[in-house]
Amino acid sequence: MKNSTPIEELNVEELKDIIELSKRDIKRKLEDKRKERVEELNDKSLYQISNGGSGYLPCIFDFSYILERLKTETIGDRHERRETVEESLKIRVEILEQISKMKEVPAFDTECHIESIYTNFVSWIRYLFFGGIAYRLVFHDNKTDYNKFYYKKQGKFSFLQKLVLLEAFMFLFSILLSNTILVTFDFVAILITLIFITLGYIGD
């Protein structure tokens, strides 16, 4: 370099102190964000933070938080709605069984979310006829970013969206066949599905 300054003229120790202070500040801000997320998630049941049939998108969080939720109930787990409590208990059993069978687990700050078979039509049919588990813990390949809260698969439809699309297709197909009975049946099925979706969102 033609124009340069000798390193001796810089206060290297001062720079190191600033770096350490900045690192501590970043760590403190991450801890504050995590506390905020914990408070939000503790108000929801395990069922609600999964991507189950309640209409919620699954929540991304660190593995250590999920472990704590599996060990200890929160206010959200004692939700008034009976099916929510039962599904949360089911999640607790199935996820703990999954973890207990693992030979090793990822780092505690690894991103993960609770995946439900109810959002995958093929998995749901397989579960309906052959049984198995309804919930599993899915790990991501990176550390938890507390700015990112909800997880959404790109290009994927939820189970309810697939059901509505299927019913709409059947409705159009029955119109093409000019079958009055099928048209009536499909119309009623679509109406009932939309009512249940609306009630589900109001209830949540």
Secondary structure, DSSP 8 states (H G I E B T S, - for coil): --S---GGGS-HHHHHHHHHHHHHHHHHHHHHHHHHHHHHHHTS-HHHHTTSTTS---B-EEHHHHHHHHHS--GGGG-SSHHHHHHHHHHHHHHHHHHHT-SS---TTEEEEEEEGGG-HHHHHHHHHH---SEEEEEEEEE--TT--B---TT---HHHHHHHHHHHHHHHHHHTT-HHHHHHHHHHHHHHHHHHHHHHHH-
